[in-house]
Amino acid sequence: MKIQIRPAVSKDLNIWSKLRFELWPTTSIEEHLIELQKFDGDKKFHAFLAVHEEKIVGFMEAYERPFANGCDDSPVLFLEGIWVHKAFRRKKIAKTLISHLEELAKKKGFKEIGSDTDLNNNMAQLAHENWGFQETSRVVCFKKSLS
């Protein structure tokens, strides 16, 4: 299977916002679109699409953060999200996206890539391990609303 990895561009925003909704369904497609429009032109934001026969079958987003939990270097390139269409999973597309991110990170002088996932998302944890990530810590987050 031939997969092309290419940078996401402004003309991709509509379809890309729908794909983001598949990964993060608690945010509406419209809200995703607005967020992507805000990132457009941000030099610290990196997004790539996986394309098969002119159809977008996956995406990956990363952001240059000043720090990331578990990382020793600063700044750090942080994998914000990665998604592949169900029909194309288990075909090493996500691994190809991660390899592309590694190349970008090395070119830009980063020594580490950070990432995270939910404590209960065992599939994502296993995927990260298969991509070569090492678990550094586990976190439970809290909040207290003030009225």
N, C-alpha and C positions, 0 to 999 in steps of 0.2 A: 504494500500500500504506500503510495507516494503522498507525503504530507509536506506542505510548504509552510514555513513559519515566517510571518511577516509582521512588521509593526502595525499596530492599529492606528488608523487615521480618522480624521473628522467625518469622512463619508461613511464610516462604519458605525457611527454613534447609535443609530436607530436599532440595528440588529444586535449590536453589542449590548445595549441596555436590556434587550430581551434575554440575552444569554446570561447576563449578570443576575437577572431575576430568577433564572433557573438555579443559580448558586445561592443567592441571598433573597429568598422569596418574601421576607418580612418587609422589604423595601419595594415600593411599587416600581413598575417600569418607568413611569414618568420621573420619579425621584432619582432613579439610576441615571436617566438621561441628563437630568440637571447636574448631577454630580460629575458625570463624564465631561459635560461642557465646561465645568469649572476646572477640571484637570487639563483640558485642552491647552497645550502650550507650556505646561508646567514641566520644566527640564528634569525635575526629580521623579516624575511619574513615568513609568515604563510599562507599556502594554503590547502584547503580541497575540496574534491570532493564528490558529492552526487551520489550514485550508486544505481541503481534499476535493479535487475536481471542481474548483471554483465555489465550493460551499464551505462556509465557516463551521468547523466542527469542534472548536475549542478555543479557549483564551486563557491568558495568564496576565496578572497585573503585579507590579512590584513598585515600591516607593523607597527612595533614599531617605532613611530616618537618621536622626542624630545618634540614636542608640536603640538597642533591642535587648529584651530580657534574654539572658543566657549567652549573649555575644560579648566577646572581649574587645573587639575593635570598634572604633567610632570614626566616621559614620558607618552605617551598615545598610546594605541593600536588603529590603524586607519583602518576602513573597506575601502579598496581600490576599491573593486568591488565584485559584486555578480550577478550570472546569473543562470537561470533555463530554460531548453528547453521548448519551447512553449507548447508542448503536456503534460508537467508535471506541468505547472503553476496552481496556485490556489489549490494546494494540500499540502500546508504548508511546502514545501521543503526548501524554503528560510528561513522561520522561524526556521526550524530545524538547518540549517546552522548557523544562528545567535545565537541560543541557544548554539551550540557547541563553537562558538567564545566567548560567555560570560563565559563558563566554563574555556576555556583556559585563558582568561583575569584574572579571579579570581585566578586561579592556579599560574599565574605569578605575582600576586600582583598588577595588574592594578585596578584603581578605576573607570575608564571611558573608553568607546569606542567612538571614533570620527568617523565621516563619512561626506560625502557631496554628492551633486548631482546638476545637472544643474537647473537654475532658472525656466526653461520651462518644466522640466520633472515632471509633476504633479503626474504621476503614481509612480515614485520612491519616491517622497516626501510622498505620502500616504502610500507606503510600509514601509518607515522608521518609520512613526508614528505608524503603526500597529505592528512593531517590538519593540516598546517601546522607540524609540529615540525621543528627544525633539529638535525642531528647536531652534537654538541659534542666528542665524544672516543670513542676505542675503548680497550677494556681487556681484558687477559688476566689472569685471577685465578689465584693459586697457593695451595697449602697445604702444610704440612709436618707430618705426624703425629708426635707425640712419644710414645714408649712408656716 
